[in-house]
Structure formats: C-alpha cells, structure tokens
Amino acid sequence: MGLEKITSESQLKGVTSKGIAVVDFWAEWCGPCRVTSPLIEELAAEFGNKVTFAKVNIDENPAIAEKNSIMAVPTFLFFKDGKLLDSLVGAAPKSHFKEKILELMGK
C-alpha cells in the first residue's frame, strides 16, 4: 500500500476505511515533521501492504486538517477499519510508532 498523499476528505475516508492506517498531518515549514517523515517512510516500507500510511499537507489541505481537529504538526492519527483509535502529536522515535502499530495489529 505504501505511502499515499491525501488531498480530500473522501480520499482520507477511503484510505482509513479498511485495515490499519497511519495518517501523518504535516507541513513543509515544520522541523519535527522533517525529522519524522523519513521514519514514516521506513515504516511504510517495513510494513508493506499490512498497513496503509498516508500524509496530509495541512497548508495545501486546511479543510482536512480542520475537520480532523489538527491543532499542531506533526500529528499522527491511527485508524483501524475506519475508526480512529489513537493519536500522537509531535515527534517520536521510530520504535514508538512501531509499538503503536503492532498494538493495533494485535501483536
């Protein structure tokens, strides 16, 4: 499934509707976003088609950010079968993301 670029609310719903999805709300000017972006890309490669990873640029898509109550970047939303189960605001180590994903997978 890889890393998808989200540009509409309907696309976001489609990406998060089945299975596990991690959505990264970010901005070009955000330092912590630049730190976490490579981690998310590594995790997308590592989990392959078991987890969907998506990115929403809040400057290009403010309506999506507003609808999802994003107040700071980076913000990561963790979905399972369309249901928002967890969130993380700010930078975190790769191991923290991996732990959350494995928890959602039931491992």
C-alpha positions in Angstrom: 0.0 0.0 0.0 2.9 2.3 0.6 2.7 6.0 1.4 -0.3 7.9 0.0 -0.7 11.6 -0.4 -4.2 12.7 0.7 -5.8 15.7 -0.9 -9.5 15.2 0.0 -11.7 14.1 3.0 -13.3 11.4 0.8 -9.8 10.1 -0.1 -8.9 10.1 3.6 -12.0 8.1 4.4 -11.2 5.6 1.7 -7.6 5.1 2.9 -8.6 4.7 6.5 -11.8 2.6 6.0 -10.2 -0.9 6.0 -7.4 -2.3 8.0 -4.8 -0.3 9.8 -3.9 3.2 8.6 -1.5 5.8 10.0 -2.1 9.4 8.7 0.6 12.0 9.1 -0.6 15.6 9.2 2.5 17.7 8.4 3.8 21.0 6.9 6.9 22.0 4.9 7.9 24.6 7.5 7.7 22.1 10.4 11.1 21.0 11.8 9.8 18.0 13.7 7.9 16.9 10.5 11.1 16.8 8.6 12.5 14.5 11.4 9.6 12.1 11.4 9.0 11.9 7.7 11.9 9.5 7.0 10.7 7.3 9.9 7.2 7.1 8.4 8.7 6.2 5.0 10.8 3.5 6.6 7.8 2.1 8.4 5.7 2.1 5.2 8.4 0.0 3.5 8.8 -2.3 6.5 5.0 -3.0 7.0 4.4 -3.1 3.2 0.7 -3.9 2.4 -0.2 -4.7 6.0 -0.6 -1.1 7.0 -1.5 2.0 4.9 0.5 5.1 5.5 -0.8 8.5 4.3 0.3 12.1 4.5 -1.8 15.3 4.6 0.0 18.6 4.0 -2.0 20.9 6.2 -1.1 24.0 4.2 -2.4 22.5 1.0 -5.4 20.9 2.6 -6.5 23.1 5.5 -10.1 21.8 5.4 -9.0 18.2 6.1 -6.9 19.3 9.0 -9.7 21.4 10.4 -12.3 18.5 10.0 -9.9 16.2 11.9 -9.2 18.8 14.7 -5.5 19.0 13.9 -4.1 21.8 16.1 -0.3 21.1 15.8 2.0 19.4 13.4 3.1 16.7 13.2 0.0 14.9 14.3 -0.4 11.2 13.6 -3.8 9.6 13.6 -4.0 5.8 13.9 -7.1 4.1 12.4 -8.4 0.5 12.3 -11.2 -0.3 10.0 -12.3 3.3 9.7 -12.3 4.0 13.5 -9.8 6.5 15.0 -8.2 4.6 17.8 -5.2 6.7 18.8 -3.2 9.8 18.0 0.3 11.2 18.6 1.2 14.9 18.5 4.9 15.8 17.9 8.0 13.8 17.0 8.7 10.4 18.5 11.2 7.7 17.9 10.5 5.0 15.2 10.1 2.4 18.0 7.2 4.3 19.4 5.3 4.3 16.1 6.1 0.7 15.6 4.8 -0.2 19.0 1.5 1.6 18.4 1.1 -0.1 15.0 1.8 -3.6 16.4 -0.6 -2.9 19.2 -3.3 -2.1 16.6 -2.4 -5.3 14.8 -3.0 -7.3 18.0 0.7 -8.4 18.3 
